[in-house]
Structure formats: structure tokens, C-alpha cells
Amino acid sequence: MIEGAGFVDVEFGSPVDTFAGATGEDKARAFGTYGYVIQARKPSA
């Protein structure tokens, strides 16, 4: 999907527990929800 949008050099970071301490933390745990840093660049046209 990211490459399909024209991005290259796509890199994904390690999972981050973005819901720790949040109201929906229990729901996030139930579904194994984590945040990820995505780094990419879009070449000049």
C-alpha cells in the first residue's frame, strides 16, 4: 500500500505500546494493538 502510493525506502520501526495507561488499554491488549513508526520517502517528480 505504501509503495503503491509512490513511496520508496520504506522502513518499519519496532512495535510501540502506545495504549499503555490509556482508557482503552484493555481493548488494545485484547487485539494486540501497537503503534509503529513508518519511515519512507517519495521521490521528486
Full PDB file with SEQRES, HELIX, SHEET, SSBOND, CRYST1, ORIGX, SCALE, CONECT and MASTER records, all heavy atoms in Angstrom:
SEQRES   1 A   45  MET ILE GLU GLY ALA GLY PHE VAL ASP VAL GLU PHE GLY          
SEQRES   2 A   45  SER PRO VAL ASP THR PHE ALA GLY ALA THR GLY GLU ASP          
SEQRES   3 A   45  LYS ALA ARG ALA PHE GLY THR TYR GLY TYR VAL ILE GLN          
SEQRES   4 A   45  ALA ARG LYS PRO SER ALA                                      
HELIX    1 AA1 GLU A    3  ALA A    5  5                                   3    
HELIX    2 AA2 GLU A   25  PHE A   31  1                                   7    
SHEET    1 AA1 2 VAL A   8  PHE A  12  0                                        
SHEET    2 AA1 2 ILE A  38  ARG A  41 -1                                        
CRYST1    1.000    1.000    1.000  90.00  90.00  90.00 P 1           1          
ORIGX1      1.000000  0.000000  0.000000        0.00000                         
ORIGX2      0.000000  1.000000  0.000000        0.00000                         
ORIGX3      0.000000  0.000000  1.000000        0.00000                         
SCALE1      1.000000  0.000000  0.000000        0.00000                         
SCALE2      0.000000  1.000000  0.000000        0.00000                         
SCALE3      0.000000  0.000000  1.000000        0.00000                         
ATOM      1  N   MET A   1       0.828  -1.193   0.000  1.00  0.00           N  
ATOM      2  CA  MET A   1       0.000   0.000   0.000  1.00  0.00           C  
ATOM      3  C   MET A   1       0.876   1.262   0.000  1.00  0.00           C  
ATOM      4  O   MET A   1       0.600   2.192  -0.737  1.00  0.00           O  
ATOM      5  CB  MET A   1      -0.931  -0.012   1.203  1.00  0.00           C  
ATOM      6  CG  MET A   1      -1.779   1.241   1.295  1.00  0.00           C  
ATOM      7  SD  MET A   1      -2.797   1.335   2.770  1.00  0.00           S  
ATOM      8  CE  MET A   1      -4.267   0.568   2.192  1.00  0.00           C  
ATOM      9  N   ILE A   2       1.894   1.275   0.817  1.00  0.00           N  
ATOM     10  CA  ILE A   2       2.762   2.455   0.899  1.00  0.00           C  
ATOM     11  C   ILE A   2       3.533   2.624  -0.402  1.00  0.00           C  
ATOM     12  O   ILE A   2       3.618   3.731  -0.944  1.00  0.00           O  
ATOM     13  CB  ILE A   2       3.705   2.360   2.111  1.00  0.00           C  
ATOM     14  CG1 ILE A   2       2.879   2.382   3.408  1.00  0.00           C  
ATOM     15  CG2 ILE A   2       4.714   3.495   2.119  1.00  0.00           C  
ATOM     16  CD1 ILE A   2       3.664   2.061   4.651  1.00  0.00           C  
ATOM     17  N   GLU A   3       4.089   1.524  -0.895  1.00  0.00           N  
ATOM     18  CA  GLU A   3       4.811   1.587  -2.165  1.00  0.00           C  
ATOM     19  C   GLU A   3       3.854   1.944  -3.302  1.00  0.00           C  
ATOM     20  O   GLU A   3       4.215   2.656  -4.231  1.00  0.00           O  
ATOM     21  CB  GLU A   3       5.504   0.257  -2.471  1.00  0.00           C  
ATOM     22  CG  GLU A   3       6.717  -0.003  -1.606  1.00  0.00           C  
ATOM     23  CD  GLU A   3       6.396  -0.836  -0.368  1.00  0.00           C  
ATOM     24  OE1 GLU A   3       5.198  -1.043  -0.038  1.00  0.00           O  
ATOM     25  OE2 GLU A   3       7.341  -1.282   0.285  1.00  0.00           O  
ATOM     26  N   GLY A   4       2.623   1.474  -3.224  1.00  0.00           N  
ATOM     27  CA  GLY A   4       1.618   1.776  -4.232  1.00  0.00           C  
ATOM     28  C   GLY A   4       1.294   3.260  -4.310  1.00  0.00           C  
ATOM     29  O   GLY A   4       0.828   3.753  -5.332  1.00  0.00           O  
ATOM     30  N   ALA A   5       1.550   3.981  -3.232  1.00  0.00           N  
ATOM     31  CA  ALA A   5       1.326   5.424  -3.203  1.00  0.00           C  
ATOM     32  C   ALA A   5       2.550   6.189  -3.709  1.00  0.00           C  
ATOM     33  O   ALA A   5       2.566   7.419  -3.676  1.00  0.00           O  
ATOM     34  CB  ALA A   5       0.981   5.873  -1.787  1.00  0.00           C  
ATOM     35  N   GLY A   6       3.583   5.457  -4.153  1.00  0.00           N  
ATOM     36  CA  GLY A   6       4.751   6.101  -4.725  1.00  0.00           C  
ATOM     37  C   GLY A   6       5.922   6.280  -3.776  1.00  0.00           C  
ATOM     38  O   GLY A   6       6.921   6.902  -4.131  1.00  0.00           O  
ATOM     39  N   PHE A   7       5.837   5.745  -2.567  1.00  0.00           N  
ATOM     40  CA  PHE A   7       6.933   5.879  -1.608  1.00  0.00           C  
ATOM     41  C   PHE A   7       7.965   4.785  -1.826  1.00  0.00           C  
ATOM     42  O   PHE A   7       7.647   3.672  -2.238  1.00  0.00           O  
ATOM     43  CB  PHE A   7       6.402   5.819  -0.173  1.00  0.00           C  
ATOM     44  CG  PHE A   7       5.624   7.034   0.219  1.00  0.00           C  
ATOM     45  CD1 PHE A   7       4.246   7.081   0.061  1.00  0.00           C  
ATOM     46  CD2 PHE A   7       6.261   8.154   0.735  1.00  0.00           C  
ATOM     47  CE1 PHE A   7       3.512   8.188   0.411  1.00  0.00           C  
ATOM     48  CE2 PHE A   7       5.540   9.281   1.093  1.00  0.00           C  
ATOM     49  CZ  PHE A   7       4.164   9.301   0.932  1.00  0.00           C  
ATOM     50  N   VAL A   8       9.216   5.095  -1.515  1.00  0.00           N  
ATOM     51  CA  VAL A   8      10.320   4.143  -1.632  1.00  0.00           C  
ATOM     52  C   VAL A   8      11.106   4.141  -0.323  1.00  0.00           C  
ATOM     53  O   VAL A   8      10.899   4.992   0.537  1.00  0.00           O  
ATOM     54  CB  VAL A   8      11.253   4.490  -2.817  1.00  0.00           C  
ATOM     55  CG1 VAL A   8      10.508   4.391  -4.132  1.00  0.00           C  
ATOM     56  CG2 VAL A   8      11.874   5.865  -2.655  1.00  0.00           C  
ATOM     57  N   ASP A   9      12.016   3.195  -0.202  1.00  0.00           N  
ATOM     58  CA  ASP A   9      12.854   3.073   1.007  1.00  0.00           C  
ATOM     59  C   ASP A   9      11.991   3.008   2.263  1.00  0.00           C  
ATOM     60  O   ASP A   9      12.265   3.676   3.268  1.00  0.00           O  
ATOM     61  CB  ASP A   9      13.864   4.218   1.109  1.00  0.00           C  
ATOM     62  CG  ASP A   9      14.827   4.268  -0.058  1.00  0.00           C  
ATOM     63  OD1 ASP A   9      15.107   3.200  -0.642  1.00  0.00           O  
ATOM     64  OD2 ASP A   9      15.295   5.370  -0.405  1.00  0.00           O  
ATOM     65  N   VAL A  10      10.961   2.196   2.236  1.00  0.00           N  
ATOM     66  CA  VAL A  10      10.020   2.075   3.354  1.00  0.00           C  
ATOM     67  C   VAL A  10      10.661   1.252   4.466  1.00  0.00           C  
ATOM     68  O   VAL A  10      11.186   0.174   4.232  1.00  0.00           O  
ATOM     69  CB  VAL A  10       8.706   1.415   2.892  1.00  0.00           C  
ATOM     70  CG1 VAL A  10       7.741   1.275   4.042  1.00  0.00           C  
ATOM     71  CG2 VAL A  10       8.087   2.207   1.751  1.00  0.00           C  
ATOM     72  N   GLU A  11      10.622   1.778   5.683  1.00  0.00           N  
ATOM     73  CA  GLU A  11      11.157   1.083   6.861  1.00  0.00           C  
ATOM     74  C   GLU A  11      10.132   1.156   7.987  1.00  0.00           C  
ATOM     75  O   GLU A  11       9.490   2.180   8.190  1.00  0.00           O  
ATOM     76  CB  GLU A  11      12.453   1.740   7.332  1.00  0.00           C  
ATOM     77  CG  GLU A  11      13.583   1.676   6.331  1.00  0.00           C  
ATOM     78  CD  GLU A  11      14.840   2.358   6.845  1.00  0.00           C  
ATOM     79  OE1 GLU A  11      14.950   2.606   8.068  1.00  0.00           O  
ATOM     80  OE2 GLU A  11      15.713   2.652   6.019  1.00  0.00           O  
ATOM     81  N   PHE A  12       9.989   0.045   8.710  1.00  0.00           N  
ATOM     82  CA  PHE A  12       9.091  -0.010   9.856  1.00  0.00           C  
ATOM     83  C   PHE A  12       9.907  -0.158  11.127  1.00  0.00           C  
ATOM     84  O   PHE A  12      10.839  -0.957  11.178  1.00  0.00           O  
ATOM     85  CB  PHE A  12       8.139  -1.210   9.744  1.00  0.00           C  
ATOM     86  CG  PHE A  12       7.140  -1.070   8.635  1.00  0.00           C  
ATOM     87  CD1 PHE A  12       7.438  -1.460   7.349  1.00  0.00           C  
ATOM     88  CD2 PHE A  12       5.893  -0.530   8.893  1.00  0.00           C  
ATOM     89  CE1 PHE A  12       6.524  -1.328   6.323  1.00  0.00           C  
ATOM     90  CE2 PHE A  12       4.962  -0.391   7.875  1.00  0.00           C  
ATOM     91  CZ  PHE A  12       5.279  -0.794   6.587  1.00  0.00           C  
ATOM     92  N   GLY A  13       9.550   0.615  12.148  1.00  0.00           N  
ATOM     93  CA  GLY A  13      10.231   0.521  13.430  1.00  0.00           C  
ATOM     94  C   GLY A  13       9.650  -0.590  14.272  1.00  0.00           C  
ATOM     95  O   GLY A  13       8.701  -1.283  13.883  1.00  0.00           O  
ATOM     96  N   SER A  14      10.197  -0.772  15.431  1.00  0.00           N  
ATOM     97  CA  SER A  14       9.710  -1.774  16.382  1.00  0.00           C  
ATOM     98  C   SER A  14       8.342  -1.375  16.921  1.00  0.00           C  
ATOM     99  O   SER A  14       8.012  -0.190  16.958  1.00  0.00           O  
ATOM    100  CB  SER A  14      10.690  -1.898  17.543  1.00  0.00           C  
ATOM    101  OG  SER A  14      11.956  -2.275  17.069  1.00  0.00           O  
ATOM    102  N   PRO A  15       7.545  -2.353  17.382  1.00  0.00           N  
ATOM    103  CA  PRO A  15       6.247  -2.014  17.949  1.00  0.00           C  
ATOM    104  C   PRO A  15       6.387  -1.149  19.206  1.00  0.00           C  
ATOM    105  O   PRO A  15       7.318  -1.317  19.986  1.00  0.00           O  
ATOM    106  CB  PRO A  15       5.624  -3.363  18.283  1.00  0.00           C  
ATOM    107  CG  PRO A  15       6.705  -4.360  18.205  1.00  0.00           C  
ATOM    108  CD  PRO A  15       7.812  -3.775  17.398  1.00  0.00           C  
ATOM    109  N   VAL A  16       5.462  -0.204  19.353  1.00  0.00           N  
ATOM    110  CA  VAL A  16       5.461   0.707  20.499  1.00  0.00           C  
ATOM    111  C   VAL A  16       4.128   0.552  21.218  1.00  0.00           C  
ATOM    112  O   VAL A  16       3.059   0.547  20.601  1.00  0.00           O  
ATOM    113  CB  VAL A  16       5.626   2.177  20.021  1.00  0.00           C  
ATOM    114  CG1 VAL A  16       5.579   3.131  21.196  1.00  0.00           C  
ATOM    115  CG2 VAL A  16       6.912   2.346  19.241  1.00  0.00           C  
ATOM    116  N   ASP A  17       4.173   0.425  22.524  1.00  0.00           N  
ATOM    117  CA  ASP A  17       2.963   0.267  23.319  1.00  0.00           C  
ATOM    118  C   ASP A  17       2.316   1.640  23.517  1.00  0.00           C  
ATOM    119  O   ASP A  17       2.491   2.287  24.546  1.00  0.00           O  
ATOM    120  CB  ASP A  17       3.306  -0.370  24.656  1.00  0.00           C  
ATOM    121  CG  ASP A  17       2.094  -0.711  25.480  1.00  0.00           C  
ATOM    122  OD1 ASP A  17       0.957  -0.519  25.006  1.00  0.00           O  
ATOM    123  OD2 ASP A  17       2.275  -1.181  26.616  1.00  0.00           O  
ATOM    124  N   THR A  18       1.575   2.101  22.525  1.00  0.00           N  
ATOM    125  CA  THR A  18       1.005   3.450  22.548  1.00  0.00           C  
ATOM    126  C   THR A  18      -0.240   3.570  23.422  1.00  0.00           C  
ATOM    127  O   THR A  18      -0.691   4.675  23.692  1.00  0.00           O  
ATOM    128  CB  THR A  18       0.652   3.910  21.128  1.00  0.00           C  
ATOM    129  OG1 THR A  18      -0.230   2.956  20.536  1.00  0.00           O  
ATOM    130  CG2 THR A  18       1.893   4.044  20.272  1.00  0.00           C  
ATOM    131  N   PHE A  19      -0.812   2.440  23.869  1.00  0.00           N  
ATOM    132  CA  PHE A  19      -2.033   2.484  24.668  1.00  0.00           C  
ATOM    133  C   PHE A  19      -1.792   2.297  26.161  1.00  0.00           C  
ATOM    134  O   PHE A  19      -2.749   2.270  26.930  1.00  0.00           O  
ATOM    135  CB  PHE A  19      -3.029   1.428  24.177  1.00  0.00           C  
ATOM    136  CG  PHE A  19      -3.676   1.804  22.871  1.00  0.00           C  
ATOM    137  CD1 PHE A  19      -3.158   1.358  21.675  1.00  0.00           C  
ATOM    138  CD2 PHE A  19      -4.802   2.608  22.852  1.00  0.00           C  
ATOM    139  CE1 PHE A  19      -3.746   1.704  20.468  1.00  0.00           C  
ATOM    140  CE2 PHE A  19      -5.394   2.970  21.654  1.00  0.00           C  
ATOM    141  CZ  PHE A  19      -4.870   2.507  20.462  1.00  0.00           C  
ATOM    142  N   ALA A  20      -0.544   2.157  26.581  1.00  0.00           N  
ATOM    143  CA  ALA A  20      -0.257   1.962  27.997  1.00  0.00           C  
ATOM    144  C   ALA A  20      -0.809   3.116  28.819  1.00  0.00           C  
ATOM    145  O   ALA A  20      -0.522   4.278  28.555  1.00  0.00           O  
ATOM    146  CB  ALA A  20       1.240   1.832  28.220  1.00  0.00           C  
ATOM    147  N   GLY A  21      -1.660   2.792  29.763  1.00  0.00           N  
ATOM    148  CA  GLY A  21      -2.248   3.803  30.639  1.00  0.00           C  
ATOM    149  C   GLY A  21      -3.454   4.512  30.050  1.00  0.00           C  
ATOM    150  O   GLY A  21      -4.078   5.333  30.719  1.00  0.00           O  
ATOM    151  N   ALA A  22      -3.820   4.209  28.824  1.00  0.00           N  
ATOM    152  CA  ALA A  22      -4.968   4.860  28.188  1.00  0.00           C  
ATOM    153  C   ALA A  22      -6.268   4.179  28.605  1.00  0.00           C  
ATOM    154  O   ALA A  22      -6.272   3.035  29.065  1.00  0.00           O  
ATOM    155  CB  ALA A  22      -4.828   4.807  26.673  1.00  0.00           C  
ATOM    156  N   THR A  23      -7.367   4.866  28.411  1.00  0.00           N  
ATOM    157  CA  THR A  23      -8.676   4.322  28.770  1.00  0.00           C  
ATOM    158  C   THR A  23      -8.956   3.007  28.051  1.00  0.00           C  
ATOM    159  O   THR A  23      -9.508   2.093  28.626  1.00  0.00           O  
ATOM    160  CB  THR A  23      -9.788   5.337  28.427  1.00  0.00           C  
ATOM    161  OG1 THR A  23      -9.492   6.566  29.087  1.00  0.00           O  
ATOM    162  CG2 THR A  23     -11.138   4.845  28.854  1.00  0.00           C  
ATOM    163  N   GLY A  24      -8.577   2.883  26.793  1.00  0.00           N  
ATOM    164  CA  GLY A  24      -8.847   1.681  26.022  1.00  0.00           C  
ATOM    165  C   GLY A  24      -7.740   0.640  26.055  1.00  0.00           C  
ATOM    166  O   GLY A  24      -7.689  -0.243  25.200  1.00  0.00           O  
ATOM    167  N   GLU A  25      -6.871   0.714  27.059  1.00  0.00           N  
ATOM    168  CA  GLU A  25      -5.732  -0.203  27.122  1.00  0.00           C  
ATOM    169  C   GLU A  25      -6.167  -1.664  27.114  1.00  0.00           C  
ATOM    170  O   GLU A  25      -5.582  -2.488  26.407  1.00  0.00           O  
ATOM    171  CB  GLU A  25      -4.886   0.076  28.364  1.00  0.00           C  
ATOM    172  CG  GLU A  25      -3.670  -0.820  28.473  1.00  0.00           C  
ATOM    173  CD  GLU A  25      -2.794  -0.496  29.676  1.00  0.00           C  
ATOM    174  OE1 GLU A  25      -3.140   0.398  30.471  1.00  0.00           O  
ATOM    175  OE2 GLU A  25      -1.757  -1.151  29.798  1.00  0.00           O  
ATOM    176  N   ASP A  26      -7.205  -2.011  27.838  1.00  0.00           N  
ATOM    177  CA  ASP A  26      -7.649  -3.408  27.889  1.00  0.00           C  
ATOM    178  C   ASP A  26      -8.119  -3.897  26.516  1.00  0.00           C  
ATOM    179  O   ASP A  26      -7.859  -5.029  26.116  1.00  0.00           O  
ATOM    180  CB  ASP A  26      -8.740  -3.608  28.939  1.00  0.00           C  
ATOM    181  CG  ASP A  26      -9.967  -2.740  28.730  1.00  0.00           C  
ATOM    182  OD1 ASP A  26      -9.857  -1.661  28.118  1.00  0.00           O  
ATOM    183  OD2 ASP A  26     -11.059  -3.141  29.196  1.00  0.00           O  
ATOM    184  N   LYS A  27      -8.787  -3.043  25.770  1.00  0.00           N  
ATOM    185  CA  LYS A  27      -9.233  -3.419  24.420  1.00  0.00           C  
ATOM    186  C   LYS A  27      -8.039  -3.557  23.479  1.00  0.00           C  
ATOM    187  O   LYS A  27      -7.989  -4.470  22.653  1.00  0.00           O  
ATOM    188  CB  LYS A  27     -10.227  -2.386  23.893  1.00  0.00           C  
ATOM    189  CG  LYS A  27     -11.543  -2.386  24.635  1.00  0.00           C  
ATOM    190  CD  LYS A  27     -12.476  -1.338  24.078  1.00  0.00           C  
ATOM    191  CE  LYS A  27     -13.782  -1.309  24.820  1.00  0.00           C  
ATOM    192  NZ  LYS A  27     -13.709  -0.855  26.178  1.00  0.00           N  
ATOM    193  N   ALA A  28      -7.074  -2.666  23.609  1.00  0.00           N  
ATOM    194  CA  ALA A  28      -5.873  -2.750  22.781  1.00  0.00           C  
ATOM    195  C   ALA A  28      -5.128  -4.052  23.065  1.00  0.00           C  
ATOM    196  O   ALA A  28      -4.644  -4.705  22.146  1.00  0.00           O  
ATOM    197  CB  ALA A  28      -4.964  -1.545  23.044  1.00  0.00           C  
ATOM    198  N   ARG A  29      -5.056  -4.457  24.324  1.00  0.00           N  
ATOM    199  CA  ARG A  29      -4.397  -5.714  24.703  1.00  0.00           C  
ATOM    200  C   ARG A  29      -5.130  -6.909  24.099  1.00  0.00           C  
ATOM    201  O   ARG A  29      -4.521  -7.854  23.618  1.00  0.00           O  
ATOM    202  CB  ARG A  29      -4.350  -5.898  26.212  1.00  0.00           C  
ATOM    203  CG  ARG A  29      -3.531  -4.900  26.950  1.00  0.00           C  
ATOM    204  CD  ARG A  29      -2.032  -5.146  26.793  1.00  0.00           C  
ATOM    205  NE  ARG A  29      -1.344  -3.935  27.202  1.00  0.00           N  
ATOM    206  CZ  ARG A  29      -1.015  -2.948  26.394  1.00  0.00           C  
ATOM    207  NH1 ARG A  29      -1.248  -3.032  25.125  1.00  0.00           N  
ATOM    208  NH2 ARG A  29      -0.419  -1.881  26.835  1.00  0.00           N  
ATOM    209  N   ALA A  30      -6.452  -6.861  24.126  1.00  0.00           N  
ATOM    210  CA  ALA A  30      -7.254  -7.969  23.609  1.00  0.00           C  
ATOM    211  C   ALA A  30      -6.997  -8.201  22.117  1.00  0.00           C  
ATOM    212  O   ALA A  30      -7.071  -9.329  21.636  1.00  0.00           O  
ATOM    213  CB  ALA A  30      -8.732  -7.707  23.855  1.00  0.00           C  
ATOM    214  N   PHE A  31      -6.703  -7.137  21.389  1.00  0.00           N  
ATOM    215  CA  PHE A  31      -6.483  -7.247  19.947  1.00  0.00           C  
ATOM    216  C   PHE A  31      -5.011  -7.158  19.554  1.00  0.00           C  
ATOM    217  O   PHE A  31      -4.684  -7.170  18.364  1.00  0.00           O  
ATOM    218  CB  PHE A  31      -7.271  -6.161  19.207  1.00  0.00           C  
ATOM    219  CG  PHE A  31      -8.749  -6.394  19.235  1.00  0.00           C  
ATOM    220  CD1 PHE A  31      -9.543  -5.766  20.177  1.00  0.00           C  
ATOM    221  CD2 PHE A  31      -9.337  -7.265  18.336  1.00  0.00           C  
ATOM    222  CE1 PHE A  31     -10.913  -5.994  20.216  1.00  0.00           C  
ATOM    223  CE2 PHE A  31     -10.699  -7.505  18.359  1.00  0.00           C  
ATOM    224  CZ  PHE A  31     -11.488  -6.859  19.310  1.00  0.00           C  
ATOM    225  N   GLY A  32      -4.108  -7.052  20.539  1.00  0.00           N  
ATOM    226  CA  GLY A  32      -2.677  -6.973  20.240  1.00  0.00           C  
ATOM    227  C   GLY A  32      -2.314  -5.723  19.451  1.00  0.00           C  
ATOM    228  O   GLY A  32      -1.511  -5.777  18.527  1.00  0.00           O  
ATOM    229  N   THR A  33      -2.909  -4.595  19.819  1.00  0.00           N  
ATOM    230  CA  THR A  33      -2.713  -3.345  19.088  1.00  0.00           C  
ATOM    231  C   THR A  33      -1.456  -2.610  19.556  1.00  0.00           C  
ATOM    232  O   THR A  33      -1.286  -2.360  20.734  1.00  0.00           O  
ATOM    233  CB  THR A  33      -3.938  -2.430  19.278  1.00  0.00           C  
ATOM    234  OG1 THR A  33      -5.102  -3.146  18.875  1.00  0.00           O  
ATOM    235  CG2 THR A  33      -3.809  -1.164  18.471  1.00  0.00           C  
ATOM    236  N   TYR A  34      -0.608  -2.263  18.601  1.00  0.00           N  
ATOM    237  CA  TYR A  34       0.599  -1.487  18.874  1.00  0.00           C  
ATOM    238  C   TYR A  34       0.743  -0.413  17.804  1.00  0.00           C  
ATOM    239  O   TYR A  34       0.168  -0.515  16.717  1.00  0.00           O  
ATOM    240  CB  TYR A  34       1.849  -2.382  18.855  1.00  0.00           C  
ATOM    241  CG  TYR A  34       1.879  -3.369  19.989  1.00  0.00           C  
ATOM    242  CD1 TYR A  34       1.374  -4.644  19.847  1.00  0.00           C  
ATOM    243  CD2 TYR A  34       2.412  -3.005  21.214  1.00  0.00           C  
ATOM    244  CE1 TYR A  34       1.387  -5.544  20.891  1.00  0.00           C  
ATOM    245  CE2 TYR A  34       2.435  -3.896  22.278  1.00  0.00           C  
ATOM    246  CZ  TYR A  34       1.921  -5.170  22.107  1.00  0.00           C  
ATOM    247  OH  TYR A  34       1.939  -6.050  23.145  1.00  0.00           O  
ATOM    248  N   GLY A  35       1.531   0.594  18.111  1.00  0.00           N  
ATOM    249  CA  GLY A  35       1.852   1.615  17.125  1.00  0.00           C  
ATOM    250  C   GLY A  35       3.206   1.299  16.509  1.00  0.00           C  
ATOM    251  O   GLY A  35       4.048   0.652  17.138  1.00  0.00           O  
ATOM    252  N   TYR A  36       3.411   1.738  15.284  1.00  0.00           N  
ATOM    253  CA  TYR A  36       4.675   1.517  14.584  1.00  0.00           C  
ATOM    254  C   TYR A  36       5.103   2.808  13.903  1.00  0.00           C  
ATOM    255  O   TYR A  36       4.282   3.504  13.316  1.00  0.00           O  
ATOM    256  CB  TYR A  36       4.522   0.435  13.502  1.00  0.00           C  
ATOM    257  CG  TYR A  36       4.286  -0.941  14.055  1.00  0.00           C  
ATOM    258  CD1 TYR A  36       3.014  -1.359  14.412  1.00  0.00           C  
ATOM    259  CD2 TYR A  36       5.335  -1.823  14.239  1.00  0.00           C  
ATOM    260  CE1 TYR A  36       2.797  -2.618  14.936  1.00  0.00           C  
ATOM    261  CE2 TYR A  36       5.133  -3.096  14.764  1.00  0.00           C  
ATOM    262  CZ  TYR A  36       3.847  -3.478  15.100  1.00  0.00           C  
ATOM    263  OH  TYR A  36       3.644  -4.733  15.613  1.00  0.00           O  
ATOM    264  N   VAL A  37       6.387   3.100  13.979  1.00  0.00           N  
ATOM    265  CA  VAL A  37       6.944   4.227  13.228  1.00  0.00           C  
ATOM    266  C   VAL A  37       7.172   3.735  11.805  1.00  0.00           C  
ATOM    267  O   VAL A  37       7.730   2.650  11.596  1.00  0.00           O  
ATOM    268  CB  VAL A  37       8.272   4.704  13.843  1.00  0.00           C  
ATOM    269  CG1 VAL A  37       8.914   5.746  12.957  1.00  0.00           C  
ATOM    270  CG2 VAL A  37       8.036   5.252  15.239  1.00  0.00           C  
ATOM    271  N   ILE A  38       6.706   4.500  10.838  1.00  0.00           N  
ATOM    272  CA  ILE A  38       6.942   4.174   9.426  1.00  0.00           C  
ATOM    273  C   ILE A  38       7.725   5.328   8.814  1.00  0.00           C  
ATOM    274  O   ILE A  38       7.335   6.488   8.928  1.00  0.00           O  
ATOM    275  CB  ILE A  38       5.607   4.002   8.663  1.00  0.00           C  
ATOM    276  CG1 ILE A  38       4.776   2.904   9.312  1.00  0.00           C  
ATOM    277  CG2 ILE A  38       5.886   3.688   7.195  1.00  0.00           C  
ATOM    278  CD1 ILE A  38       3.369   2.802   8.767  1.00  0.00           C  
ATOM    279  N   GLN A  39       8.833   4.980   8.197  1.00  0.00           N  
ATOM    280  CA  GLN A  39       9.672   5.990   7.563  1.00  0.00           C  
ATOM    281  C   GLN A  39       9.774   5.636   6.086  1.00  0.00           C  
ATOM    282  O   GLN A  39      10.022   4.487   5.719  1.00  0.00           O  
ATOM    283  CB  GLN A  39      11.055   6.001   8.194  1.00  0.00           C  
ATOM    284  CG  GLN A  39      11.994   6.996   7.589  1.00  0.00           C  
ATOM    285  CD  GLN A  39      13.306   7.032   8.351  1.00  0.00           C  
ATOM    286  OE1 GLN A  39      13.325   7.040   9.574  1.00  0.00           O  
ATOM    287  NE2 GLN A  39      14.402   7.046   7.633  1.00  0.00           N  
ATOM    288  N   ALA A  40       9.557   6.626   5.224  1.00  0.00           N  
ATOM    289  CA  ALA A  40       9.657   6.413   3.778  1.00  0.00           C  
ATOM    290  C   ALA A  40       9.896   7.762   3.125  1.00  0.00           C  
ATOM    291  O   ALA A  40       9.795   8.809   3.760  1.00  0.00           O  
ATOM    292  CB  ALA A  40       8.362   5.796   3.255  1.00  0.00           C  
ATOM    293  N   ARG A  41      10.205   7.716   1.861  1.00  0.00           N  
ATOM    294  CA  ARG A  41      10.370   8.968   1.135  1.00  0.00           C  
ATOM    295  C   ARG A  41       9.679   8.832  -0.215  1.00  0.00           C  
ATOM    296  O   ARG A  41       9.516   7.744  -0.749  1.00  0.00           O  
ATOM    297  CB  ARG A  41      11.829   9.343   0.966  1.00  0.00           C  
ATOM    298  CG  ARG A  41      12.635   8.418   0.125  1.00  0.00           C  
ATOM    299  CD  ARG A  41      14.110   8.867   0.015  1.00  0.00           C  
ATOM    300  NE  ARG A  41      14.827   7.980  -0.859  1.00  0.00           N  
ATOM    301  CZ  ARG A  41      14.875   8.076  -2.184  1.00  0.00           C  
ATOM    302  NH1 ARG A  41      14.258   9.091  -2.777  1.00  0.00           N  
ATOM    303  NH2 ARG A  41      15.515   7.215  -2.914  1.00  0.00           N  
ATOM    304  N   LYS A  42       9.256   9.963  -0.728  1.00  0.00           N  
ATOM    305  CA  LYS A  42       8.614   9.999  -2.035  1.00  0.00           C  
ATOM    306  C   LYS A  42       9.564  10.727  -2.980  1.00  0.00           C  
ATOM    307  O   LYS A  42       9.895  11.891  -2.763  1.00  0.00           O  
ATOM    308  CB  LYS A  42       7.266  10.720  -1.959  1.00  0.00           C  
ATOM    309  CG  LYS A  42       6.400  10.474  -3.158  1.00  0.00           C  
ATOM    310  CD  LYS A  42       4.951  10.794  -2.862  1.00  0.00           C  
ATOM    311  CE  LYS A  42       4.076  10.270  -3.970  1.00  0.00           C  
ATOM    312  NZ  LYS A  42       2.671  10.486  -3.665  1.00  0.00           N  
ATOM    313  N   PRO A  43      10.036  10.038  -4.003  1.00  0.00           N  
ATOM    314  CA  PRO A  43      10.997  10.645  -4.919  1.00  0.00           C  
ATOM    315  C   PRO A  43      10.428  11.894  -5.595  1.00  0.00           C  
ATOM    316  O   PRO A  43       9.221  12.008  -5.795  1.00  0.00           O  
ATOM    317  CB  PRO A  43      11.252   9.563  -5.970  1.00  0.00           C  
ATOM    318  CG  PRO A  43      10.740   8.297  -5.376  1.00  0.00           C  
ATOM    319  CD  PRO A  43       9.696   8.676  -4.391  1.00  0.00           C  
ATOM    320  N   SER A  44      11.314  12.796  -5.939  1.00  0.00           N  
ATOM    321  CA  SER A  44      10.903  14.008  -6.674  1.00  0.00           C  
ATOM    322  C   SER A  44      10.351  13.614  -8.032  1.00  0.00           C  
ATOM    323  O   SER A  44      10.828  12.673  -8.666  1.00  0.00           O  
ATOM    324  CB  SER A  44      12.087  14.949  -6.878  1.00  0.00           C  
ATOM    325  OG  SER A  44      12.608  15.326  -5.632  1.00  0.00           O  
ATOM    326  N   ALA A  45       9.360  14.354  -8.468  1.00  0.00           N  
ATOM    327  CA  ALA A  45       8.731  14.047  -9.770  1.00  0.00           C  
ATOM    328  C   ALA A  45       9.612  14.439 -10.932  1.00  0.00           C  
ATOM    329  O   ALA A  45      10.484  15.199 -10.925  1.00  0.00           O  
ATOM    330  CB  ALA A  45       7.397  14.763  -9.865  1.00  0.00           C  
TER     331      ALA A  45                                                      
MASTER        0    0    0    2    2    0    0    6  330    1    0    4          
END                                                                             
